[in-house]
């Protein structure tokens, strides 16, 4: 015999739906106690659910003894059921409140809560990440991931409309994509394997099947750098296109960025306001500067770099101050780029490559790929890699490899820009870096 247990609560509205136009209507709500203010004869409860916050006013003289007992036992982060009447209240934080009629504590939180969700007590990054679930309950932190949801949806919609096929490549691989550095080795039964740094080799191969592919997925790099923009597990947005060069895929990238920004502006006004962020549509095409031109700009700023030297943090900050917007740097030295990047035909010392920058932050990297097997084998040897380790990839080049190009975009870094966060860990639910493996 099945015994049906009646729920102790029924929800009719969420916090975001409580508006002045509902004034006089009875509502049933559930959520967490965000904050309690006790003014003696009246208590104000900030009720929080996934949609936002709502103020509940509890006038002691109007409540039954059972409700008063529940009210007096209320603590931060308790899970509660509330029944009340919506009342327009200009003095309330949100311009409206719910006058309490019934209160039930559905589950008590352990006291004291180890982290202040209201944000009144400042906390460092380590404390926040140690109590990440509580940290994510803060409205402004939830807003980051609502914006991320919009951005991910916009990315998929854009690619599907452009005729791309979404793919899912292996995350356990036998061969390093970009050399042996920054790899996480794993024991794969009796063999040594690695966590994938990128889908690079697979997406190149897949252009011979689908021509245009994209992937949004997790990838891994054993970053020694412990900075505000480096983590060990990150989300990458990758594309690869057959019958395309660097200019074709740069065009796709800048149109994607413009589309994502437009969608966030349209769909996340409330979240942007909560984060005190103002986004504006960008004008296309984005500005393009060659590596050589950027060397000249750095010299004008007193930074002398030899041809072939990489731009470090200080150089990128200088360039970012000169270019406080999205822009491309193109045609890097061939020796500074991975083996699969195509050298320029008229000057092999220069590659058909690019980086997408926002101010000083690198967001994406890409270019035309090598499509000739013999050249690819030579590029592997030049970078100290053994072509034998890439034999399954090289074999595909014998089956008809088209000219192709692509890029990889760091989604988490893009989210830093969209939400104006200064630490990449703020835009990742559970970040992993050199020193953090939990929670």
C-alpha positions as CSV (number, residue, x, y, z in Angstrom):
1,X,0.0,0.0,0.0
2,X,1.4,3.4,-1.0
3,X,0.9,6.2,1.6
4,X,0.7,9.7,0.1
5,X,2.3,12.3,2.3
6,X,0.9,15.8,1.9
7,X,3.5,18.5,1.4
8,X,4.0,21.0,4.2
9,X,4.1,23.8,1.6
10,X,2.7,24.9,-1.7
11,X,4.5,27.6,-3.7
12,X,2.5,30.0,-5.8
13,X,5.1,32.7,-6.5
14,X,8.8,33.2,-6.5
15,X,10.6,36.3,-5.2
16,X,11.0,38.0,-8.6
17,X,7.3,37.8,-9.2
18,X,6.4,39.9,-6.1
19,X,5.5,43.2,-7.7
20,X,3.3,46.2,-6.5
21,X,0.5,45.1,-9.0
22,X,-0.1,42.0,-6.8
23,X,-1.0,44.2,-3.9
24,X,-3.7,42.6,-1.8
25,X,-3.2,39.1,-3.2
26,X,-2.3,36.1,-1.0
27,X,1.0,34.4,-1.9
28,X,2.7,31.2,-0.8
29,X,6.5,31.2,-1.0
30,X,9.5,29.1,-0.1
31,X,13.2,29.9,0.2
32,X,16.1,30.7,2.5
33,X,16.3,33.3,5.2
34,X,18.8,35.8,3.8
35,X,18.6,38.3,6.6
36,X,16.5,39.2,9.6
37,X,16.1,42.7,11.1
38,X,14.3,42.8,14.5
39,X,12.8,46.2,15.4
40,X,10.9,44.9,18.5
41,X,7.3,44.9,17.5
42,X,8.1,44.0,13.9
43,X,10.6,41.8,12.2
44,X,11.7,42.1,8.6
45,X,12.8,38.9,6.8
46,X,14.6,39.0,3.5
47,X,13.5,35.8,1.8
48,X,15.8,34.5,-0.9
49,X,15.1,32.0,-3.6
50,X,16.8,31.2,-6.9
51,X,15.0,34.2,-8.6
52,X,16.0,36.9,-6.1
53,X,15.0,38.5,-2.8
54,X,11.7,39.5,-1.3
55,X,10.9,41.4,1.9
56,X,8.6,39.8,4.5
57,X,7.2,42.0,7.3
58,X,6.1,40.3,10.5
59,X,4.1,42.4,12.9
60,X,4.1,40.5,16.2
61,X,0.7,41.8,17.4
62,X,-1.0,40.3,14.3
63,X,0.5,36.8,14.5
64,X,-0.6,33.6,16.3
65,X,1.5,32.0,19.0
66,X,2.7,29.2,16.6
67,X,3.9,31.7,14.1
68,X,5.6,33.8,16.8
69,X,7.4,30.7,18.0
70,X,8.7,30.0,14.5
71,X,9.6,33.6,14.1
72,X,11.6,33.7,17.3
73,X,13.5,30.5,16.3
74,X,14.4,31.9,12.9
75,X,18.1,31.9,11.8
76,X,20.2,32.8,8.8
77,X,19.9,30.3,5.9
78,X,16.9,28.4,7.5
79,X,14.7,27.0,4.8
80,X,11.1,28.3,5.3
81,X,7.6,28.4,4.0
82,X,5.8,31.8,4.0
83,X,2.1,32.7,3.5
84,X,1.2,36.3,3.3
85,X,-0.5,39.2,1.6
86,X,1.4,41.4,-0.9
87,X,1.5,45.1,0.0
88,X,2.9,48.0,-1.9
89,X,5.4,49.7,0.4
90,X,7.4,52.6,-1.1
91,X,9.8,52.6,1.9
92,X,10.6,48.9,1.4
93,X,13.9,48.1,-0.3
94,X,12.1,46.7,-3.3
95,X,9.0,48.9,-3.2
96,X,6.8,46.0,-2.1
97,X,6.6,43.5,0.7
98,X,4.7,40.5,1.9
99,X,2.8,40.8,5.2
100,X,3.3,37.6,7.1
101,X,0.4,35.4,8.0
102,X,2.0,32.0,8.3
103,X,5.6,30.8,8.8
104,X,7.0,27.3,8.9
105,X,10.6,26.3,9.2
106,X,11.1,23.5,6.8
107,X,14.7,22.9,7.7
108,X,17.1,24.5,10.2
109,X,20.5,25.6,9.1
110,X,23.5,24.8,11.3
111,X,24.4,27.7,13.5
112,X,26.5,29.7,13.3
113,X,26.8,30.0,9.5
114,X,30.6,30.1,8.7
115,X,30.2,32.7,6.0
116,X,28.1,35.8,5.8
117,X,25.9,35.5,2.7
118,X,24.6,39.1,3.0
119,X,28.1,40.4,2.3
120,X,28.1,42.8,5.3
121,X,31.2,41.1,6.5
122,X,33.9,41.2,3.8
123,X,35.7,37.9,3.0
124,X,38.8,37.1,1.1
125,X,38.9,34.8,-1.9
126,X,40.1,31.8,0.0
127,X,37.3,32.1,2.5
128,X,34.7,32.5,-0.2
129,X,35.9,29.5,-2.1
130,X,36.2,27.4,1.0
131,X,32.5,28.0,1.5
132,X,31.6,28.2,-2.2
133,X,28.0,27.1,-2.0
134,X,27.3,29.8,0.5
135,X,29.2,32.3,-1.6
136,X,27.1,31.4,-4.6
137,X,24.0,32.2,-2.7
138,X,24.9,35.9,-2.7
139,X,22.6,37.6,-5.3
140,X,25.4,39.2,-7.2
141,X,27.3,36.0,-7.5
142,X,24.2,34.2,-8.7
143,X,23.9,37.0,-11.3
144,X,27.2,36.0,-12.8
145,X,26.0,32.5,-13.7
146,X,22.6,33.7,-15.0
147,X,24.6,35.9,-17.4
148,X,26.8,32.8,-18.2
149,X,23.6,30.9,-19.1
150,X,22.6,33.6,-21.5
151,X,26.1,33.7,-23.0
152,X,26.2,29.9,-23.5
153,X,22.8,29.9,-25.1
154,X,23.7,32.8,-27.4
155,X,26.9,31.0,-28.5
156,X,25.1,27.8,-29.4
157,X,22.3,29.7,-31.2
158,X,24.9,31.6,-33.2
159,X,26.9,28.6,-34.4
160,X,23.8,26.5,-35.2
161,X,22.4,29.4,-37.3
162,X,25.8,29.6,-39.1
163,X,25.6,25.9,-40.0
164,X,28.1,24.5,-37.5
165,X,27.8,21.0,-36.1
166,X,28.4,20.7,-32.3
167,X,30.9,18.0,-31.5
168,X,32.2,16.4,-28.3
169,X,35.8,15.3,-28.4
170,X,37.7,13.0,-25.9
171,X,39.1,14.5,-22.7
172,X,41.4,11.6,-22.1
173,X,44.0,11.5,-24.9
174,X,47.2,9.6,-25.8
175,X,49.2,12.5,-27.3
176,X,49.9,16.1,-26.2
177,X,48.1,18.6,-28.4
178,X,50.6,21.4,-27.9
179,X,53.7,19.7,-26.7
180,X,54.5,18.1,-23.3
181,X,54.3,21.2,-21.1
182,X,51.4,21.8,-18.8
183,X,49.9,18.4,-19.2
184,X,48.1,16.4,-16.5
185,X,49.1,12.7,-16.8
186,X,46.6,10.0,-15.8
187,X,46.9,6.3,-15.4
188,X,44.7,4.8,-18.1
189,X,44.6,1.1,-17.3
190,X,48.1,-0.1,-18.2
191,X,49.0,3.0,-20.2
192,X,49.9,6.6,-19.6
193,X,47.4,9.1,-20.9
194,X,46.7,12.8,-20.5
195,X,43.8,15.2,-19.8
196,X,43.1,17.1,-22.9
197,X,44.5,20.7,-23.2
198,X,42.2,21.4,-26.2
199,X,40.2,19.6,-28.9
200,X,42.6,20.9,-31.5
201,X,43.6,17.7,-33.3
202,X,40.1,16.2,-33.3
203,X,38.4,19.3,-34.5
204,X,40.9,19.6,-37.4
205,X,40.1,16.1,-38.4
206,X,36.4,16.6,-38.1
207,X,36.5,19.4,-40.7
208,X,37.0,16.6,-43.3
209,X,33.5,15.3,-42.3
210,X,31.3,18.3,-41.2
211,X,33.4,21.2,-42.6
212,X,32.3,23.5,-39.8
213,X,32.4,22.3,-36.1
214,X,32.2,23.8,-32.7
215,X,32.7,22.5,-29.2
216,X,32.0,24.0,-25.7
217,X,33.7,21.9,-23.1
218,X,36.1,21.5,-20.2
219,X,39.9,21.3,-20.8
220,X,42.9,21.1,-18.5
221,X,46.3,22.7,-18.2
222,X,48.8,22.1,-15.4
223,X,49.4,25.9,-15.0
224,X,52.4,26.8,-12.9
225,X,51.2,30.4,-12.9
226,X,49.0,31.3,-10.0
227,X,47.4,34.5,-11.2
228,X,43.9,36.0,-11.3
229,X,43.5,34.8,-14.9
230,X,44.9,31.2,-14.8
231,X,43.2,28.0,-13.6
232,X,43.8,24.4,-14.2
233,X,40.3,23.4,-15.5
234,X,38.6,25.8,-17.8
235,X,35.8,26.0,-20.3
236,X,36.8,26.6,-23.9
237,X,34.7,27.5,-26.9
238,X,36.4,26.1,-30.0
239,X,35.7,26.1,-33.7
240,X,37.3,24.8,-36.9
241,X,36.3,25.5,-40.5
242,X,37.2,23.9,-43.7
243,X,38.0,26.0,-46.7
244,X,38.8,29.0,-44.5
245,X,41.8,31.1,-43.4
246,X,42.5,33.3,-40.4
247,X,40.5,36.2,-41.8
248,X,37.4,34.0,-42.2
249,X,37.5,32.7,-38.6
250,X,38.3,36.2,-37.2
251,X,35.2,37.4,-38.8
252,X,33.2,34.6,-37.2
253,X,34.8,35.3,-33.8
254,X,34.1,39.0,-33.7
255,X,30.5,38.5,-34.9
256,X,30.0,35.9,-32.1
257,X,31.3,38.3,-29.4
258,X,29.0,41.1,-30.7
259,X,26.0,38.6,-30.6
260,X,26.8,37.5,-27.1
261,X,27.0,41.0,-25.8
262,X,23.8,42.0,-27.5
263,X,22.0,39.0,-26.0
264,X,23.3,39.7,-22.5
265,X,22.2,43.3,-22.7
266,X,18.8,42.3,-23.9
267,X,18.2,39.5,-21.4
268,X,20.2,40.3,-18.2
269,X,19.5,44.0,-17.4
270,X,18.6,43.1,-13.8
271,X,21.8,41.0,-13.3
272,X,24.0,43.6,-14.9
273,X,22.5,46.3,-12.6
274,X,23.1,44.0,-9.6
275,X,26.8,43.8,-10.6
276,X,27.0,47.5,-11.4
277,X,28.1,46.7,-14.9
278,X,27.2,48.7,-18.0
279,X,27.6,46.8,-21.3
280,X,27.4,48.5,-24.7
281,X,27.1,46.9,-28.2
282,X,30.4,46.8,-30.0
283,X,31.1,48.1,-33.5
284,X,32.5,45.8,-36.2
285,X,34.9,45.1,-37.6
286,X,37.2,45.1,-34.6
287,X,40.6,46.9,-35.0
288,X,43.5,44.7,-36.2
289,X,47.1,45.2,-35.4
290,X,50.1,43.1,-36.4
291,X,52.6,41.8,-34.0
292,X,55.2,44.0,-35.7
293,X,53.0,47.1,-35.2
294,X,52.6,46.2,-31.5
295,X,56.4,45.9,-31.1
296,X,56.6,49.5,-32.4
297,X,53.9,50.7,-30.0
298,X,55.8,49.1,-27.1
299,X,59.1,50.8,-28.2
300,X,57.2,54.1,-28.2
301,X,56.3,53.3,-24.5
302,X,59.9,52.5,-23.7
303,X,59.6,48.7,-23.8
304,X,62.2,47.2,-26.2
305,X,61.5,43.6,-27.3
306,X,63.3,41.6,-29.9
307,X,61.4,40.1,-32.8
308,X,60.0,36.7,-31.6
309,X,59.7,37.6,-27.9
310,X,56.3,37.0,-26.4
311,X,54.3,39.8,-24.8
312,X,54.3,39.4,-21.0
313,X,51.8,40.8,-18.5
314,X,53.5,44.2,-18.4
315,X,53.6,44.5,-22.2
316,X,49.9,43.5,-22.5
317,X,49.0,46.0,-19.8
318,X,50.7,48.8,-21.8
319,X,48.9,47.8,-25.0
320,X,45.7,47.5,-23.0
321,X,46.0,51.1,-21.8
322,X,46.5,52.2,-25.4
323,X,43.6,50.0,-26.7
324,X,40.8,49.9,-24.0
325,X,38.5,47.7,-26.1
326,X,38.3,44.4,-28.1
327,X,41.0,44.1,-30.8
328,X,43.0,41.6,-32.7
329,X,46.8,41.1,-32.8
330,X,47.8,39.2,-35.9
331,X,50.8,37.6,-37.6
332,X,52.9,36.5,-34.7
333,X,56.3,34.9,-35.3
334,X,56.0,31.4,-36.4
335,X,58.4,30.0,-33.8
336,X,56.2,31.5,-31.0
337,X,53.1,29.6,-32.2
338,X,52.0,25.9,-32.0
339,X,53.2,23.4,-34.6
340,X,49.7,23.4,-36.4
341,X,49.8,27.1,-37.2
342,X,50.5,27.8,-40.9
343,X,53.5,30.0,-41.8
344,X,52.9,32.8,-44.2
345,X,53.7,31.8,-47.8
346,X,55.7,35.0,-48.6
347,X,57.5,35.1,-45.2
348,X,57.7,31.7,-43.3
349,X,59.1,33.5,-40.2
350,X,55.6,35.0,-39.8
351,X,52.5,32.9,-39.1
352,X,48.9,33.2,-40.1
353,X,47.8,33.6,-36.5
354,X,45.9,36.0,-34.2
355,X,44.9,36.7,-30.7
356,X,41.7,38.4,-29.6
357,X,42.3,40.8,-26.8
358,X,40.2,42.8,-24.5
359,X,42.4,45.6,-23.2
360,X,45.3,43.6,-21.7
361,X,43.5,40.2,-21.4
362,X,43.9,37.5,-24.1
363,X,40.5,36.0,-24.8
364,X,41.1,33.8,-27.8
365,X,43.8,32.5,-30.1
366,X,43.6,31.0,-33.5
367,X,44.8,31.1,-37.1
368,X,45.1,29.2,-40.4
369,X,46.2,25.6,-39.8
370,X,48.9,23.6,-41.6
371,X,47.1,21.4,-44.2
372,X,50.1,19.8,-45.8
373,X,51.5,16.7,-44.1
374,X,55.1,17.2,-44.9
375,X,55.1,20.7,-43.6
376,X,53.3,19.6,-40.4
377,X,55.9,16.9,-39.8
378,X,58.6,19.5,-40.2
379,X,56.9,21.9,-37.8
380,X,56.6,19.1,-35.2
381,X,60.4,18.4,-35.5
382,X,61.2,22.1,-35.2
383,X,59.4,22.2,-31.9
384,X,61.1,19.1,-30.6
385,X,58.2,16.8,-31.0
386,X,58.3,13.3,-32.5
387,X,55.9,12.8,-35.5
388,X,55.6,9.2,-34.6
389,X,53.6,10.3,-31.5
390,X,51.1,12.0,-33.9
391,X,50.8,9.2,-36.4
392,X,47.0,8.8,-36.1
393,X,46.5,12.5,-36.6
394,X,49.0,12.7,-39.5
395,X,47.3,9.7,-41.3
396,X,44.1,11.9,-41.7
397,X,46.2,14.2,-43.9
398,X,46.6,11.4,-46.4
399,X,42.8,11.2,-46.8
400,X,42.2,14.7,-48.2
401,X,42.7,17.5,-45.8
402,X,41.3,20.9,-46.8
403,X,42.7,24.3,-46.0
404,X,41.2,25.0,-42.6
405,X,41.3,27.5,-39.8
406,X,39.9,27.9,-36.3
407,X,40.3,29.3,-32.8
408,X,39.8,28.6,-29.1
409,X,38.0,31.2,-26.9
410,X,38.4,31.1,-23.1
411,X,34.8,31.2,-22.0
412,X,35.7,32.0,-18.4
413,X,37.9,34.9,-19.4
414,X,35.0,36.2,-21.6
415,X,32.8,36.0,-18.5
416,X,35.4,38.1,-16.6
417,X,35.0,40.8,-19.2
418,X,31.2,40.6,-19.4
419,X,30.8,40.8,-15.6
420,X,33.8,43.1,-14.9
421,X,35.2,40.5,-12.4
422,X,39.0,40.8,-11.8
423,X,39.6,37.1,-10.7
424,X,38.7,34.2,-13.0
425,X,37.7,32.1,-10.0
426,X,34.7,34.3,-9.4
427,X,33.2,33.2,-12.8
428,X,33.8,29.5,-12.3
429,X,31.4,27.5,-10.0
430,X,34.1,25.3,-8.4
431,X,37.5,26.6,-9.6
432,X,40.6,24.3,-9.8
433,X,44.1,25.7,-9.6
434,X,47.5,24.6,-8.4
435,X,46.4,24.9,-4.7
436,X,42.7,24.1,-4.8
437,X,41.2,20.7,-5.4
438,X,38.1,21.1,-3.2
439,X,35.3,21.8,-2.6
